Amino acid sequence: MVSFSVITPSLNMADMLQRCHASIMDQGVDVCHIVADPGSTDGTREWLADRSDVEAIFEEDSGMYDAINRGISMADGDIVSYLNCDEQYLPGTLKHVAEIFESNPAIHLVFGDLILVDPEGKPLAYRKGHQPRWLYIGIAHLYVMSCTMFVRRIVFDKGFRFSPNFKAAGDADLVIRMLKAGFKAMHVSRYFSTFTITESNLGASHYAVREARELFMTMPTWARMLRFPINMLRFTEKVLAGAYYQPAPLEYDIYTGADLYQRKAISFRKPSWRWPG
């Protein structure tokens, strides 16, 4: 039976953390939730101390990626992933991912699709990925989201970690390095998770813009010179993969409010792929 280790970096997001945790623990698989919290003051630490189904790391860290790296070092599951406090797994995600890895022994990384929601869980947009390619990611951006990423622990056993040099683009950097090292990735056309849009999302910060430029400058000179045609190839592949099409309605179940025992069914009547704002 495939086991999972899910890592969550946390800092003063108690309500969202509890919903994130609930979405992990109702998956019906062998899963360990590792939460790294360097010093929350909103009741998170007290909540964690009372949980028998969480392994908490109460240590100072240098940021989100350092916290995740500490969790990776503790992880003993066959499959390792990380889920931020403002993200949730959709029902059946971990069982489906386990089946994919069992059926595809040569695959090291699995990615899926996600639904963007507001803080109340209402739908904002759907985001579909396609086959991950390091050149596309470096030239453009990480078009497969980290909350849908699952990695065989053997990859981390070989020493791969998030770089402490990044605050927002560490996901893209790590995926590029893993793909360039020869690890095989697969994209699955299934919604794995939800991602909450808030004012504090790092992906919308000035760090993200600067670090995307830094990653771009690490690409081969020929790739930077051919940026436009490479992006056209990426866009064509995305269209052919069906990333811009979603029949209505799109229905999903997540935890909202203070109810941690029952997911709420939500219907996205006019699904849009456009990122909010």
Number of C-alpha atoms within 10 A of each C-alpha: 9 16 16 25 22 23 27 25 25 24 19 17 17 20 17 22 24 20 24 23 25 20 24 23 16 17 17 12 17 15 23 20 22 24 28 25 22 20 15 15 12 13 12 19 20 12 11 20 12 9 10 8 13 16 18 19 19 16 11 12 16 10 13 22 22 21 24 26 21 19 26 24 12 14 22 15 18 18 24 25 24 23 25 23 24 24 27 28 28 22 20 15 20 24 15 14 22 19 12 15 21 13 10 11 9 11 16 21 24 21 27 26 24 27 26 22 20 16 15 10 21 16 24 20 19 24 23 25 23 22 19 22 17 20 21 21 22 25 24 18 16 21 18 24 18 20 22 28 24 24 21 20 21 13 16 16 11 8 8 16 22 21 15 13 11 21 19 22 25 21 19 24 21 15 25 20 15 20 17 13 9 9 16 15 20 18 18 17 16 15 20 23 25 27 29 22 19 12 8 8 13 13 13 13 13 11 15 18 13 13 19 23 16 14 19 19 14 12 16 13 11 8 18 16 11 12 18 13 11 17 16 12 13 21 14 11 14 17 13 11 15 13 18 16 14 15 8 12 12 15 12 18 18 23 24 18 12 11 12 16 11 13 18 13 12 15 14 17 12 13 20 17 16 12 11 11 3
